[in-house]
Amino acid sequence: MKALLSHRKSLVALFIVVLAILLVSCAPNASEPIISSQLGTVLAAREAGQEVSAMPTATPVLLTALSAEQIYAGLPADLRAAIDTADPARAQQIALANGCLGCHSLDPNQTMTGPTWYHLGDTAAMRVPNESPAEYLHQSIVAPGAYVVPNFPNGVMPQDFGSRLSTQELADLIAFLLEQHQ
């Protein structure tokens, strides 16, 4: 009986050691990019035989942390002047009249053809490196193929909003979209 009990204790101890080894071997490596905006770049470099270390994901920039100069940098002068008199309330009628709401939504849980406008002001602050939030939004409206948000189709959004919308209408839309932040 003592031998059987000792044998069971040994098996339990062995099981615990094996389980501990399995758990330790499953622990993620903190230096590996698991979910990162640079994951594709890192994996491609590794496949090419290059030594790459994971880069930390950038801290989100909130629109409220930027100065007016940082928010509107890069806009054409006439559009920047129109922003000063922009009326975000008019943007809803402009968006409706031009079919924007058929592809974009303010509901983050509603997947549509185009990216959500939910928190777009903050998203625009970091979407394209070296572009101000307003410049990114302007570019997205007048040249939507210049940057295509991942997982969304290119070529769906009309390419003629730069000529179809007045400078003031563009300013109203940009002002409205910049208001969409946390």
Secondary structure, 3 states (H helix, E strand, C coil): CHHHHHHHHHHHHHHHHHHHHHHHHHCCCCCCCCCCCCHHHHHHHHHCCCCCCCCCCCCCCCHHHCCHHHHHCCCCHHHHHHHCCCCHHHHHHHHHHCCHHHCCCCCCCCCCCCCCCCCHHHHHCCCCCCCCHHHHHHHHHHCCCCCCCCCCCCCCCCCCHHHHCCHHHHHHHHHHHHCCCC
